[in-house]
Amino acid sequence: MPPTLGNGKICYIQIPATDIARSAEFYKQVFGWNLRQRGDGAAAFDDGVGEVSGEWVLGRPPATQPGLLVYIMVDSVAATVDLILANGGEIVQPIGADAPEVTARFRDPAGNVLGIYQEPG
C-alpha cells in the first residue's frame, strides 16, 4: 500500500551517519525498517509502516543534543531499549523521565539522539 499523501505530512528524513551500512543495519535490527537502494545508489529506508522514508547522509554532524527531537513509535519501550543496547546504541534518557508518557531516548551508532515512544494501553 502506498504511503498516505497530504499537505503538511512529514515524509522524508535525512539521518547523519559516519558509517551508512552500520547505521542502516542498526535501524533495521532495532525498528524493522525496510532498507532499499535508491536509483542513484544511495542507501535509503522506509519506516516500519511505510509512511516515512529517508536516507543516511555523510558529512553532517550528528544531532547529539535534543533540539528538534524525533520520536519513533514502538510496541514496547522496554523491549526496544534491549534491542538498542544489543545493536550498539546507548540509552541517554531512561524510561520514566517523561512519566506518565512511556518514552526513552537513545544515541544511535553515529551519535544522533532520538526518542522512542509507546502508546498507552
Buried (B, 14 or more C-beta within 10 A) or exposed (E): EEBEEEEEEEEEEEBBBBEBEBBBBBBBBBBEBEEEEEEEEEBBBBBBEEBBBBBBBEEBEBBEEEEEEBBBBBEEBEEBBEBBEEBBBEBBBEBEEBEEBBBBBBBBBBBBBBBBBBEEE
